[in-house]
Amino acid sequence: MSYPLRGRARFCVCDRCPTRGSATVTPGSVRLMVDVNLDRMHESAQAQMEGTLVERLGIRLLEASAQRVVATMPVEGNVQPFGLLHGGASCVLAESIGSVGASLHARESFGGYAVGVEISATHHRGVRSGLVTGVATPLHLGGQVATYEIVVSDEDGRRVCTARLTCMLQRSKSE
């Protein structure tokens, strides 16, 4: 199965250079470059991911646009002492993909970026193994604020967590 990449986020399928625009990839073959400065084109995606929380949690971006962002995260390695997926890991997944969507909206609207200002999450059920998938969709896309709902589901499609993220949209310093 392949997932379309839409929007203006930059992705790298090799370790040398990011690409942008539309592409079709298989799950896990694209590394998200987590950085509010979306213009860092000469650094490899691997270098930008080293040492980040997103890398440590194993989050993989599958689809990205201002209208929908999809990513997966393994449960293994992201559990609390009772062996269940840690709620904080679900929140990191939610904030990461909601911020990508909000940053794409800001980038498309006025060349800006987004910063998270509030997140809330309800944890519905525990997960002990496999992958969880997060899907972020906008509730509000404004000129100063963007709000996303993020649904995290297990491999059987059961809702694990529902989160809401509000981001403040920032203009680049060059404007």
C-alpha positions, 0 to 999 in steps of 0.5 A: 500500500502506498500513501500520497504526500501532499503539501509543501513539507520537505521529505528525504527518501535518501540520506543526502538531500530533501525533496519537496512536492508530491511523491508516493512512498511506502510506509516507513520509507520517508523520514520527517524532518522535524524543524520549524525552519522548513527551509533547511534544504542542505542538511540530510533528514537523518542529521535533522532527526538525530537526537530528537524525541520523534526519532527516539519514539520511532515516529514515521510520517506516512502522509502530510498536508494541511488537511491531513497528517498521518504517522505511525509509532511503535508501541515497543519501547514507548511503554510505561512500567505496566507494559502499556503504551505511555500516554505521554508517547501518544501526546508526542505523536499527536503534537508532532503530527498536528504541528506538521499540519499547522506548519504546512497551513502557515507555510502555504498561507504566508510562508510561516510556521507553527508552534504548539501552545496547548494540547489535551488528550483523552486516553481510551484504551491501553495497547501492549504491542504493534503500531499505533497510527495517528491521524490529524485533521484540522478543526480550525485553520485561521491566520493566527491560530490552527487547531487540530484533532488527532485520533490515535488508533491501534492496528485493529482500528480501535481508538486509543487516544483523542487529542486536540492541539492548538498552534500559534502561527508565526511569520518568518523573521524575514517578513 
